[in-house]
């Protein structure tokens, strides 16, 4: 039997395991600050923020490498 993991137009979901001490810290922050309705919301937001930073870093690295390649051709 195939189980559909799609939830009301939000796309497919996957499960990721985290070390228990890390989950406990997330639960503490979520409980104390009350900003996120659930720990999954906190984790989702944290992952999105990290991915955004990584994408910016990769773009900057790519621009830097392209600039270095162009500099190599200028010397010839």
TIRO-2110 file (N, C-alpha, C; in Angstrom, 1 decimal):
// TIRO-2110
0.8, -1.2, 0.0, N, 1, A
0.0, 0.0, 0.0, CA, 1, A
0.9, 1.2, 0.0, C, 1, A
0.6, 2.2, -0.9, N, 2, A
1.4, 3.4, -1.0, CA, 2, A
0.7, 4.5, -0.2, C, 2, A
1.4, 5.1, 0.7, N, 3, A
0.8, 6.2, 1.6, CA, 3, A
1.2, 7.5, 1.0, C, 3, A
0.2, 8.3, 0.7, N, 4, A
0.4, 9.7, 0.1, CA, 4, A
0.7, 10.6, 1.3, C, 4, A
1.9, 11.2, 1.2, N, 5, A
2.3, 12.2, 2.3, CA, 5, A
2.0, 13.6, 1.9, C, 5, A
1.1, 13.9, 1.0, N, 6, A
0.8, 15.2, 0.6, CA, 6, A
-0.3, 15.7, 1.5, C, 6, A
-0.2, 16.9, 2.0, N, 7, A
-1.1, 17.5, 2.9, CA, 7, A
-1.8, 18.8, 2.3, C, 7, A
-3.0, 18.7, 2.0, N, 8, A
-3.8, 19.8, 1.5, CA, 8, A
-3.0, 20.9, 0.7, C, 8, A
-2.4, 20.5, -0.4, N, 9, A
-1.8, 21.5, -1.2, CA, 9, A
-0.4, 22.0, -0.8, C, 9, A
0.1, 21.4, 0.3, N, 10, A
1.4, 21.9, 0.8, CA, 10, A
2.5, 21.1, 0.3, C, 10, A
2.3, 20.1, -0.5, N, 11, A
3.4, 19.3, -1.1, CA, 11, A
3.7, 18.1, -0.3, C, 11, A
4.7, 17.4, -0.7, N, 12, A
5.2, 16.2, 0.0, CA, 12, A
6.0, 16.6, 1.2, C, 12, A
6.0, 15.7, 2.2, N, 13, A
6.8, 15.8, 3.4, CA, 13, A
7.8, 14.7, 3.6, C, 13, A
8.9, 14.9, 4.2, N, 14, A
9.8, 13.8, 4.5, CA, 14, A
10.1, 13.9, 6.0, C, 14, A
10.6, 12.8, 6.6, N, 15, A
11.0, 12.8, 8.0, CA, 15, A
12.5, 12.8, 8.1, C, 15, A
12.9, 13.6, 9.1, N, 16, A
14.3, 13.8, 9.4, CA, 16, A
14.5, 13.5, 10.9, C, 16, A
15.6, 12.8, 11.2, N, 17, A
15.9, 12.5, 12.6, CA, 17, A
16.9, 13.5, 13.1, C, 17, A
16.7, 14.0, 14.3, N, 18, A
17.6, 14.9, 15.0, CA, 18, A
18.0, 14.3, 16.3, C, 18, A
19.2, 14.6, 16.8, N, 19, A
19.6, 14.1, 18.1, CA, 19, A
18.7, 14.6, 19.2, C, 19, A
18.3, 13.8, 20.1, N, 20, A
17.4, 14.2, 21.2, CA, 20, A
17.8, 15.4, 21.9, C, 20, A
19.1, 15.6, 22.3, N, 21, A
19.4, 16.9, 23.0, CA, 21, A
19.1, 18.1, 22.2, C, 21, A
19.2, 18.0, 20.9, N, 22, A
18.9, 19.2, 20.0, CA, 22, A
17.4, 19.4, 20.0, C, 22, A
16.6, 18.4, 19.9, N, 23, A
15.2, 18.5, 19.9, CA, 23, A
14.7, 19.1, 21.3, C, 23, A
15.4, 18.7, 22.3, N, 24, A
15.0, 19.2, 23.7, CA, 24, A
15.3, 20.7, 23.7, C, 24, A
16.4, 21.2, 23.1, N, 25, A
16.7, 22.6, 23.1, CA, 25, A
15.6, 23.4, 22.3, C, 25, A
15.3, 22.8, 21.1, N, 26, A
14.2, 23.4, 20.3, CA, 26, A
12.9, 23.5, 21.1, C, 26, A
12.5, 22.4, 21.7, N, 27, A
11.3, 22.4, 22.5, CA, 27, A
11.3, 23.5, 23.6, C, 27, A
12.5, 23.7, 24.2, N, 28, A
12.6, 24.7, 25.3, CA, 28, A
12.5, 26.1, 24.7, C, 28, A
13.1, 26.4, 23.6, N, 29, A
13.0, 27.7, 22.9, CA, 29, A
11.6, 28.0, 22.5, C, 29, A
11.0, 27.0, 21.9, N, 30, A
9.6, 27.1, 21.4, CA, 30, A
8.6, 27.4, 22.6, C, 30, A
8.8, 26.6, 23.6, N, 31, A
8.0, 26.8, 24.8, CA, 31, A
8.2, 28.1, 25.5, C, 31, A
9.4, 28.5, 25.6, N, 32, A
9.7, 29.8, 26.4, CA, 32, A
9.3, 31.0, 25.6, C, 32, A
9.6, 31.0, 24.3, N, 33, A
9.3, 32.2, 23.5, CA, 33, A
7.9, 32.2, 23.0, C, 33, A
7.3, 31.1, 22.7, N, 34, A
5.9, 31.0, 22.3, CA, 34, A
5.7, 31.6, 20.9, C, 34, A
6.7, 31.9, 20.2, N, 35, A
6.6, 32.5, 18.8, CA, 35, A
6.1, 31.5, 17.8, C, 35, A
6.6, 30.3, 17.9, N, 36, A
6.2, 29.2, 16.9, CA, 36, A
5.1, 28.4, 17.5, C, 36, A
4.1, 28.0, 16.7, N, 37, A
3.1, 27.1, 17.3, CA, 37, A
3.5, 25.7, 17.6, C, 37, A
4.6, 25.3, 17.0, N, 38, A
5.1, 23.9, 17.2, CA, 38, A
6.6, 23.8, 16.9, C, 38, A
7.3, 22.9, 17.4, N, 39, A
8.7, 22.7, 17.1, CA, 39, A
9.0, 22.5, 15.6, C, 39, A
8.0, 21.9, 14.9, N, 40, A
8.2, 21.7, 13.5, CA, 40, A
8.3, 23.0, 12.7, C, 40, A
7.5, 24.0, 13.2, N, 41, A
7.5, 25.3, 12.6, CA, 41, A
8.9, 26.0, 12.8, C, 41, A
9.4, 25.8, 14.0, N, 42, A
10.7, 26.4, 14.3, CA, 42, A
11.8, 25.8, 13.4, C, 42, A
11.8, 24.4, 13.3, N, 43, A
12.8, 23.7, 12.5, CA, 43, A
12.6, 24.1, 11.1, C, 43, A
11.4, 24.2, 10.5, N, 44, A
11.2, 24.5, 9.1, CA, 44, A
11.8, 25.9, 8.9, C, 44, A
11.5, 26.9, 9.7, N, 45, A
12.0, 28.2, 9.6, CA, 45, A
13.5, 28.3, 9.6, C, 45, A
14.1, 27.5, 10.6, N, 46, A
15.6, 27.5, 10.7, CA, 46, A
16.2, 26.9, 9.4, C, 46, A
15.6, 25.9, 8.9, N, 47, A
16.2, 25.3, 7.7, CA, 47, A
16.1, 26.2, 6.5, C, 47, A
14.9, 26.9, 6.4, N, 48, A
14.8, 27.9, 5.3, CA, 48, A
15.8, 29.0, 5.4, C, 48, A
16.0, 29.5, 6.6, N, 49, A
17.0, 30.6, 6.8, CA, 49, A
18.4, 30.1, 6.5, C, 49, A
18.8, 28.9, 6.9, N, 50, A
20.1, 28.3, 6.6, CA, 50, A
20.3, 28.1, 5.1, C, 50, A
19.3, 27.6, 4.4, N, 51, A
19.3, 27.4, 3.0, CA, 51, A
19.5, 28.8, 2.2, C, 51, A
18.8, 29.8, 2.7, N, 52, A
18.9, 31.1, 2.1, CA, 52, A
20.4, 31.6, 2.2, C, 52, A
21.0, 31.4, 3.4, N, 53, A
22.4, 31.9, 3.6, CA, 53, A
23.3, 31.1, 2.7, C, 53, A
23.1, 29.8, 2.6, N, 54, A
24.0, 29.0, 1.8, CA, 54, A
23.9, 29.4, 0.3, C, 54, A
22.7, 29.6, -0.1, N, 55, A
22.5, 30.1, -1.5, CA, 55, A
23.2, 31.4, -1.8, C, 55, A
23.1, 32.3, -0.9, N, 56, A
23.8, 33.6, -1.0, CA, 56, A
25.3, 33.4, -1.1, C, 56, A
25.8, 32.5, -0.2, N, 57, A
27.2, 32.2, -0.2, CA, 57, A
27.7, 31.5, -1.5, C, 57, A
26.9, 30.6, -2.0, N, 58, A
27.2, 29.9, -3.2, CA, 58, A
27.2, 30.9, -4.4, C, 58, A
26.3, 31.9, -4.4, N, 59, A
26.2, 32.9, -5.5, CA, 59, A
27.5, 33.7, -5.4, C, 59, A
27.8, 34.2, -4.2, N, 60, A
29.0, 35.0, -4.1, CA, 60, A
30.3, 34.3, -4.5, C, 60, A
30.4, 33.0, -4.1, N, 61, A
31.5, 32.2, -4.5, CA, 61, A
31.6, 32.1, -6.0, C, 61, A
30.5, 31.8, -6.6, N, 62, A
30.4, 31.7, -8.1, CA, 62, A
30.8, 33.0, -8.8, C, 62, A
30.3, 34.1, -8.3, N, 63, A
30.8, 35.4, -8.9, CA, 63, A
32.2, 35.6, -8.7, C, 63, A
32.8, 35.3, -7.5, N, 64, A
34.2, 35.4, -7.2, CA, 64, A
35.0, 34.6, -8.2, C, 64, A
34.6, 33.3, -8.3, N, 65, A
35.3, 32.4, -9.2, CA, 65, A
35.3, 32.8, -10.7, C, 65, A
34.1, 33.4, -11.1, N, 66, A
34.0, 33.9, -12.5, CA, 66, A
34.9, 35.1, -12.7, C, 66, A
35.0, 35.9, -11.7, N, 67, A
35.9, 37.1, -11.7, CA, 67, A
37.3, 36.7, -11.8, C, 67, A
37.7, 35.6, -11.0, N, 68, A
39.1, 35.2, -11.1, CA, 68, A
39.4, 34.6, -12.4, C, 68, A
38.5, 33.9, -13.1, N, 69, A
38.7, 33.3, -14.4, CA, 69, A
38.9, 34.4, -15.4, C, 69, A
38.1, 35.5, -15.3, N, 70, A
38.3, 36.6, -16.2, CA, 70, A
39.6, 37.2, -16.0, C, 70, A
40.1, 37.4, -14.8, N, 71, A
41.4, 38.0, -14.5, CA, 71, A
42.5, 37.1, -15.1, C, 71, A
42.4, 35.8, -15.2, N, 72, A
43.4, 34.9, -15.7, CA, 72, A
43.5, 35.2, -17.2, C, 72, A
42.4, 35.4, -17.9, N, 73, A
42.4, 35.7, -19.3, CA, 73, A
43.0, 37.0, -19.7, C, 73, A
42.9, 38.0, -18.8, N, 74, A
43.4, 39.3, -19.0, CA, 74, A
44.9, 39.3, -19.0, C, 74, A
45.5, 38.4, -18.3, N, 75, A
47.0, 38.4, -18.2, CA, 75, A
47.7, 37.8, -19.4, C, 75, A
46.9, 37.2, -20.3, N, 76, A
47.5, 36.5, -21.5, CA, 76, A
47.7, 37.5, -22.6, C, 76, A
END
